[in-house]
Amino acid sequence: MPPIRHLYVHIPFCLKVCPYCSFYKETLDREKMRRFLDALLAELDQALSRDALRPRTIFFGGGTPSALSTSQLETLLTGMRERLDLSELVEWTLEMNPATVSLEKARMLRALGVNRISMGVQSWEPELLKVLGRVHTAAQAERSYEILREAGFDNVNLDLMFAVPTQTRAQWAATLEKTIALGPEHLSAYCLTYEEDTAFYRRFQSGEYAQDKDWDADLFELTLDRLAAGGYEPYEISNHARPGRECLHNLAYWEGADYLGLGPSAFSTRGMDRWENVESVAAYCERVLSGKPAAEFRETLTPAIRLSERVAFGLRTSRGLDAALLAPWQPKVDEYLEAGFFEPHGEKIRLTRKGKLVADSLAEAFMGEPE
């Protein structure tokens, strides 16, 4: 099989658990960190013993990877550089919380090969940051952005969130304008969703919070208009970039490429095999450091599942999909073309603006076997 070109590393530690986040994470424990870093590098050694790994993209997500100290990140990055062939590496992203950015850390990351930062700002409104349970302030986020520039990063993504409880349309418009003025190369603008097993979901269930699809759609359309006017292209429903600054790692996911995930709860897909690592730092370290696989769940995918995933994710991108891939669902495709949800784009089919407003619902029609 060809080498795996995309590597994801899950760092599950956070300074504080945000009330809307459903990803596996734990509060930061400095005493666990040395053992955890040893386990990550040991899992990488296991992977290299069975697969060729020549990454084109690497993505450190979480959790909060930047919650690790400068020396801890240096240990991890140095260990990876010693083990991996990075001759074809194009993009190395690390997620950062504005509260954990320092010039020393940023310069070290840049020196060791990280060339893209994704920073979770979410909002520039102090009261909304409190609603979201964020540990940083708006002023801190702006200063952290300046530090990243000072350290030499010329490819920065800022994460933003809309449809936050109590948020007004004017606040969201102001957040977009301020972000555009800063000039990041990439913007991710996510509509808040109420995920199970989160504090926000419990408040949603109790009726304290509510979701209004029309309101969400209005803010989404505002996002498209303001960011397009600011020079950003919506290359995926929630992701906007200056020309040529799309996230290559995420594009690989959306286009169905193989990828390897390291760390607790990380997924991997290799051909028709998919596995998920155990969702516990303690159990993960115990397994890997004793020479056992970290995977707790494995499955063999069918060609139909792979195809339906490729279609569901590919439809979210502005590139769209080759019409031939959609042929098994031709009656549904014709229906969506007629309804104005799809449009032809050369030899491809892609979502219209109207289709983007209900993308998740449309994608469900392509999951599983065609009728």
RODO-2510 file (C-alpha; in nm, 4 decimals, decimal comma):
residues 371
     n   res          X          Y          Z
     1     m     0,0000     0,0000     0,0000
     2     p     0,1159     0,3590    -0,0555
     3     p     0,2508     0,5566     0,2403
     4     i     0,0079     0,7307     0,4748
     5     r     0,0261     1,1013     0,3974
     6     h    -0,1786     1,2556     0,6790
     7     l    -0,1107     1,2378     1,0515
     8     y    -0,3351     1,3581     1,3350
     9     v    -0,2119     1,3843     1,6951
    10     h    -0,4728     1,4226     1,9699
    11     i    -0,3621     1,6165     2,2787
    12     p    -0,6620     1,5811     2,5141
    13     f    -0,5589     1,8230     2,7868
    14     c    -0,7382     2,1532     2,8496
    15     l    -0,6944     2,4304     3,1027
    16     k    -1,0720     2,4180     3,1484
    17     v    -1,3475     2,2088     2,9918
    18     c    -1,5667     2,4351     2,7764
    19     p    -1,9412     2,3809     2,8299
    20     y    -2,0170     2,3308     2,4578
    21     c    -1,7327     2,0903     2,3678
    22     s    -1,7983     1,7185     2,3202
    23     f    -1,4460     1,6083     2,2216
    24     y    -1,2620     1,3756     2,4564
    25     k    -1,0513     1,5877     2,6894
    26     e    -0,9175     1,6002     3,0440
    27     t    -0,8107     1,8884     3,2625
    28     l    -0,4384     1,9473     3,2523
    29     d    -0,2294     1,7288     3,4848
    30     r     0,1426     1,8072     3,4707
    31     e     0,2307     1,4810     3,6443
    32     k     0,0741     1,2741     3,3633
    33     m     0,2507     1,4603     3,0876
    34     r     0,5891     1,2845     3,0715
    35     r     0,4238     0,9442     3,0548
    36     f     0,1749     1,0688     2,7963
    37     l     0,4477     1,2065     2,5689
    38     d     0,6404     0,8785     2,5962
    39     a     0,3238     0,6930     2,4978
    40     l     0,2614     0,9138     2,1929
    41     l     0,6111     0,8500     2,0611
    42     a     0,5782     0,4789     2,1400
    43     e     0,2534     0,4631     1,9423
    44     l     0,4288     0,6359     1,6529
    45     d     0,7024     0,3692     1,6705
    46     q     0,4343     0,0987     1,6564
    47     a     0,2773     0,2614     1,3511
    48     l     0,6114     0,2910     1,1715
    49     s     0,6789    -0,0781     1,2311
    50     r     0,3717    -0,1772     1,0290
    51     d     0,3113     0,1089     0,7821
    52     a     0,5042     0,3488     0,5650
    53     l     0,4374     0,7004     0,6920
    54     r     0,5520     0,9961     0,4840
    55     p     0,3292     1,2827     0,5950
    56     r     0,2255     1,5630     0,3687
    57     t     0,0204     1,7140     0,6518
    58     i     0,0354     1,6891     1,0316
    59     f    -0,2355     1,8273     1,2585
    60     f    -0,2115     1,8601     1,6385
    61     g    -0,5644     1,8903     1,7778
    62     g    -0,7374     1,8466     2,1076
    63     g    -0,8073     1,9410     2,3715
    64     t    -0,5531     2,2169     2,3701
    65     p    -0,2114     2,1144     2,2323
    66     s    -0,0678     2,4508     2,3345
    67     a    -0,1548     2,3742     2,6973
    68     l     0,1685     2,1740     2,6967
    69     s     0,4699     2,3728     2,8141
    70     t     0,7332     2,4912     2,5686
    71     s     0,9726     2,2166     2,6815
    72     q     0,7031     1,9466     2,6577
    73     l     0,6094     2,0491     2,3043
    74     e     0,9764     2,0648     2,2123
    75     t     1,0233     1,7087     2,3409
    76     l     0,7289     1,5831     2,1369
    77     l     0,8161     1,7661     1,8157
    78     t     1,1824     1,6690     1,8361
    79     g     1,0868     1,3040     1,8927
    80     m     0,8601     1,3105     1,5882
    81     r     1,1220     1,4774     1,3706
    82     e     1,3717     1,2073     1,4684
    83     r     1,1312     0,9307     1,3627
    84     l     0,9527     1,0671     1,0569
    85     d     1,0521     1,1322     0,6992
    86     l     0,9378     1,4927     0,6637
    87     s     1,0835     1,5481     0,3170
    88     e     0,7345     1,5860     0,1662
    89     l     0,5721     1,7750     0,4548
    90     v     0,3789     2,0788     0,3330
    91     e     0,1560     2,1735     0,6260
    92     w     0,2011     2,1245     1,0006
    93     t    -0,0840     2,2733     1,2060
    94     l    -0,1093     2,3122     1,5821
    95     e    -0,4229     2,4290     1,7601
    96     m    -0,3681     2,6983     2,0226
    97     n    -0,5773     2,8640     2,2903
    98     p    -0,5035     3,2386     2,3136
    99     a    -0,4369     3,1963     2,6860
   100     t    -0,1440     2,9613     2,6145
   101     v     0,0463     3,1601     2,3514
   102     s     0,3896     3,2993     2,4331
   103     l     0,6617     3,4317     2,2055
   104     e     0,9065     3,1687     2,3300
   105     k     0,6623     2,8855     2,2555
   106     a     0,5630     3,0262     1,9171
   107     r     0,9247     3,0696     1,8068
   108     m     1,0102     2,7162     1,9163
   109     l     0,7149     2,5725     1,7209
   110     r     0,8136     2,7644     1,4107
   111     a     1,1773     2,6563     1,4405
   112     l     1,0802     2,2888     1,4656
   113     g     0,8626     2,2911     1,1553
   114     v     0,5107     2,3930     1,2582
   115     n     0,4014     2,6353     0,9858
   116     r     0,0299     2,6812     1,0511
   117     i    -0,1556     2,7810     1,3696
   118     s    -0,5273     2,7419     1,4356
   119     m    -0,6342     2,9618     1,7275
   120     g    -0,9713     2,9367     1,9006
   121     v    -1,0909     3,2950     1,9439
   122     q    -1,4686     3,2175     1,9155
   123     s    -1,5736     3,5773     1,9852
   124     w    -1,4354     3,9262     2,0439
   125     e    -1,7234     4,0072     2,2809
   126     p    -1,6218     3,9751     2,6504
   127     e    -1,9700     3,8749     2,7658
   128     l    -1,9946     3,6004     2,5006
   129     l    -1,6545     3,4620     2,5967
   130     k    -1,7952     3,4243     2,9479
   131     v    -2,1053     3,2476     2,8153
   132     l    -1,8788     3,0082     2,6253
   133     g    -1,6646     2,9449     2,9316
   134     r    -1,3454     3,0525     2,7585
   135     v    -1,0381     3,1173     2,9723
   136     h    -0,8993     3,3940     2,7500
   137     t    -1,0031     3,7555     2,7103
   138     a    -1,0581     3,9402     2,3830
   139     a    -0,7503     4,1543     2,4470
   140     q    -0,5460     3,8431     2,5153
   141     a    -0,6604     3,6877     2,1873
   142     e    -0,5569     3,9941     1,9903
   143     r    -0,2170     4,0048     2,1600
   144     s    -0,1679     3,6319     2,0959
   145     y    -0,2402     3,6875     1,7275
   146     e     0,0263     3,9603     1,7213
   147     i     0,2735     3,7251     1,8904
   148     l     0,2150     3,4576     1,6264
   149     r     0,2922     3,7105     1,3558
   150     e     0,6026     3,8267     1,5431
   151     a     0,7213     3,4662     1,5646
   152     g     0,7011     3,4340     1,1861
   153     f     0,3730     3,2521     1,1263
   154     d     0,2264     3,3562     0,7928
   155     n    -0,0533     3,0975     0,7880
   156     v    -0,2973     3,1498     1,0755
   157     n    -0,6554     3,0307     1,1175
   158     l    -0,8952     3,1883     1,3654
   159     d    -1,1938     2,9870     1,4898
   160     l    -1,5180     3,1801     1,5422
   161     m    -1,8608     3,0696     1,6650
   162     f    -2,2067     3,2054     1,5909
   163     a    -2,5590     3,1413     1,7234
   164     v    -2,4170     3,1592     2,0765
   165     p    -2,6811     3,2123     2,3496
   166     t    -2,7527     3,5880     2,3935
   167     q    -2,5489     3,6773     2,0814
   168     t    -2,7003     3,9491     1,8617
   169     r    -2,6703     3,9894     1,4860
   170     a    -2,4785     4,3121     1,5397
   171     q    -2,2284     4,1370     1,7660
   172     w    -2,1658     3,8662     1,5081
   173     a    -2,1249     4,1240     1,2312
   174     a    -1,8748     4,3156     1,4482
   175     t    -1,6807     3,9959     1,5212
   176     l    -1,6543     3,9223     1,1487
   177     e    -1,5414     4,2759     1,0678
   178     k    -1,2785     4,2803     1,3407
   179     t    -1,1441     3,9426     1,2287
   180     i    -1,1280     4,0493     0,8643
   181     a    -0,9389     4,3624     0,9713
   182     l    -0,6762     4,1468     1,1447
   183     g    -0,6197     3,9618     0,8171
   184     p    -0,5731     3,5927     0,9055
   185     e    -0,5181     3,3647     0,6077
   186     h    -0,8006     3,1335     0,7132
   187     l    -1,1250     3,1563     0,9092
   188     s    -1,3419     2,8787     1,0500
   189     a    -1,6912     2,9986     1,1406
   190     y    -1,9006     2,7357     1,3160
   191     c    -2,2645     2,7438     1,4125
   192     l    -2,3006     2,6390     1,7753
   193     t    -2,4536     2,2936     1,8043
   194     y    -2,5837     2,1392     2,1238
   195     e    -2,3830     1,8182     2,1558
   196     e    -2,4844     1,5438     2,3965
   197     d    -2,2800     1,5049     2,7152
   198     t    -2,2094     1,8787     2,7400
   199     a    -2,3273     2,1413     2,9858
   200     f    -2,4847     2,3375     2,7000
   201     y    -2,6869     2,0341     2,5940
   202     r    -2,8296     1,9968     2,9435
   203     r    -2,9337     2,3619     2,9391
   204     f    -3,0848     2,3096     2,5947
   205     q    -3,2783     2,0089     2,7220
   206     s    -3,4091     2,2074     3,0164
   207     g    -3,5386     2,4810     2,7853
   208     e    -3,2957     2,7469     2,9088
   209     y    -3,1275     2,7532     2,5660
   210     a    -3,3059     2,7141     2,2332
   211     q    -3,2016     2,6677     1,8726
   212     d    -3,3727     2,8549     1,5895
   213     k    -3,2842     2,7215     1,2436
   214     d    -3,3993     3,0398     1,0732
   215     w    -3,1766     3,2470     1,3029
   216     d    -2,8843     3,0133     1,2393
   217     a    -2,9412     3,0428     0,8640
   218     d    -2,9537     3,4229     0,8811
   219     l    -2,6194     3,4390     1,0630
   220     f    -2,4712     3,1846     0,8220
   221     e    -2,5715     3,3949     0,5222
   222     l    -2,4319     3,7039     0,6901
   223     t    -2,1060     3,5126     0,7330
   224     l    -2,0905     3,4186     0,3657
   225     d    -2,1554     3,7767     0,2556
   226     r    -1,9139     3,9521     0,4926
   227     l    -1,6259     3,7088     0,4455
   228     a    -1,6640     3,7045     0,0674
   229     a    -1,6534     4,0853     0,0688
   230     g    -1,3381     4,0594     0,2802
   231     g    -1,1590     3,8404     0,0248
   232     y    -1,2216     3,4975     0,1764
   233     e    -1,3413     3,2059    -0,0327
   234     p    -1,5842     2,9586     0,1297
   235     y    -1,4080     2,6399     0,0200
   236     e    -1,6081     2,4328     0,2712
   237     i    -1,9317     2,5174     0,4489
   238     s    -1,7635     2,6327     0,7712
   239     n    -1,4200     2,7196     0,6344
   240     h    -1,3046     3,0269     0,4454
   241     a    -0,9574     3,1057     0,3153
   242     r    -0,7540     3,3500     0,1178
   243     p    -0,6825     3,1964    -0,2252
   244     g    -0,4293     2,9137    -0,1861
   245     r    -0,4545     2,9036     0,1947
   246     e    -0,7059     2,6217     0,2367
   247     c    -0,6323     2,3705     0,5152
   248     l    -0,4732     2,0809     0,3270
   249     h    -0,5171     1,8417     0,6189
   250     n    -0,8923     1,8913     0,6365
   251     l    -0,9231     1,8728     0,2582
   252     a    -0,7625     1,5300     0,2779
   253     y    -1,0333     1,4160     0,5215
   254     w    -1,3099     1,5526     0,3040
   255     e    -1,1645     1,3857    -0,0063
   256     g    -1,1458     1,0443     0,1613
   257     a    -0,7687     1,0087     0,2023
   258     d    -0,6127     0,7609     0,4454
   259     y    -0,4913     0,9101     0,7737
   260     l    -0,3276     0,7945     1,0959
   261     g    -0,4448     0,9204     1,4340
   262     l    -0,2237     0,9099     1,7439
   263     g    -0,3365     0,9648     2,1021
   264     p    -0,6398     0,8712     2,3128
   265     s    -0,9723     0,8676     2,1207
   266     a    -0,7974     0,9329     1,7859
   267     f    -0,9426     0,7689     1,4741
   268     s    -0,7450     0,6225     1,1843
   269     t    -0,8560     0,5042     0,8409
   270     r    -0,6339     0,2868     0,6207
   271     g    -0,7944     0,1429     0,3101
   272     m    -1,1046    -0,0344     0,4334
   273     d    -0,9853    -0,0532     0,7945
   274     r    -1,0879     0,1981     1,0582
   275     w    -1,0000     0,2011     1,4260
   276     e    -1,0386     0,4260     1,7301
   277     n    -0,7980     0,4479     2,0205
   278     v    -0,9122     0,3980     2,3763
   279     e    -1,0750     0,7092     2,5238
   280     s    -0,8688     0,7405     2,8411
   281     v    -0,5241     0,8867     2,8962
   282     a    -0,4435     0,6342     3,1688
   283     a    -0,5590     0,3336     2,9672
   284     y    -0,3900     0,4671     2,6525
   285     c    -0,0546     0,5052     2,8271
   286     e    -0,0857     0,1640     2,9941
   287     r    -0,1569    -0,0119     2,6661
   288     v     0,1006     0,1574     2,4485
   289     l     0,3875     0,1569     2,6991
   290     s     0,3370    -0,2161     2,7563
   291     g     0,3664    -0,2790     2,3822
   292     k    -0,0040    -0,3272     2,3124
   293     p    -0,2097    -0,1499     2,0448
   294     a    -0,3976     0,1594     2,1580
   295     a    -0,7039     0,0722     1,9504
   296     e    -1,0198    -0,0184     2,1383
   297     f    -1,2555    -0,0387     1,8399
   298     r    -1,1969    -0,1677     1,4861
   299     e    -1,4204    -0,2106     1,1865
   300     t    -1,3919    -0,3091     0,8227
   301     l    -1,5615    -0,0608     0,5960
   302     t    -1,7555    -0,1620     0,2871
   303     p    -1,7090     0,0089    -0,0500
   304     a    -2,0623     0,1482    -0,0100
   305     i    -1,9754     0,3095     0,3253
   306     r    -1,6543     0,4592     0,1881
   307     l    -1,8424     0,5971    -0,1105
   308     s    -2,1251     0,7443     0,0953
   309     e    -1,8748     0,9114     0,3318
   310     r    -1,6828     1,0491     0,0359
   311     v    -2,0042     1,1943    -0,1043
   312     a    -2,1326     1,3359     0,2263
   313     f    -1,8051     1,5125     0,3052
   314     g    -1,7219     1,6098    -0,0515
   315     l    -2,0543     1,7851    -0,0956
   316     r    -1,9561     2,0270     0,1809
   317     t    -1,6693     2,1624    -0,0305
   318     s    -1,6928     2,4285    -0,2980
   319     r    -1,5131     2,1929    -0,5356
   320     g    -1,8086     1,9588    -0,5186
   321     l    -1,7944     1,6019    -0,6457
   322     d    -1,7473     1,4313    -0,9778
   323     a    -2,0945     1,3656    -1,1124
   324     a    -1,9919     1,0041    -1,1730
   325     l    -1,9532     0,9459    -0,7995
   326     l    -2,3146     1,0455    -0,7487
   327     a    -2,4464     0,8180    -1,0236
   328     p    -2,5767     0,5503    -0,7820
   329     w    -2,8109     0,8149    -0,6388
   330     q    -2,9103     0,9735    -0,9711
   331     p    -3,2838     1,0069    -0,8900
   332     k    -3,1957     1,1934    -0,5688
   333     v    -2,9420     1,4083    -0,7544
   334     d    -3,2039     1,5011    -1,0149
   335     e    -3,4480     1,5871    -0,7367
   336     y    -3,1966     1,8181    -0,5673
   337     l    -3,0989     1,9798    -0,8977
   338     e    -3,4638     2,0512    -0,9696
   339     a    -3,5179     2,1900    -0,6190
   340     g    -3,2174     2,4214    -0,6496
   341     f    -3,0068     2,2550    -0,3796
   342     f    -2,7465     2,1256    -0,6296
   343     e    -2,5917     2,2853    -0,9349
   344     p    -2,3641     2,1493    -1,2101
   345     h    -2,0109     2,2878    -1,2082
   346     g    -1,8248     2,1563    -1,5111
   347     e    -1,8151     1,7801    -1,4631
   348     k    -1,8928     1,8188    -1,0946
   349     i    -2,2003     1,8665    -0,8797
   350     r    -2,1913     2,1079    -0,5876
   351     l    -2,4226     2,2692    -0,3374
   352     t    -2,5902     2,5965    -0,4187
   353     r    -2,6180     2,8665    -0,1539
   354     k    -2,9676     2,7343    -0,0835
   355     g    -2,8250     2,3840    -0,0481
   356     k    -2,5579     2,4965     0,1968
   357     l    -2,8293     2,6109     0,4367
   358     v    -2,9517     2,2493     0,4728
   359     a    -2,6312     2,0637     0,3902
   360     d    -2,6482     1,8163     0,6781
   361     s    -3,0004     1,7109     0,5867
   362     l    -2,9060     1,6680     0,2201
   363     a    -2,5992     1,4623     0,3082
   364     e    -2,8109     1,2118     0,4994
   365     a    -2,9676     1,1005     0,1715
   366     f    -2,6296     0,9676     0,0581
   367     m    -2,5403     0,7687     0,3697
   368     g    -2,5667     0,3930     0,3282
   369     e    -2,6723     0,1921     0,0260
   370     p    -2,8462     0,3754    -0,2621
   371     e    -3,2147     0,2955    -0,2924
***
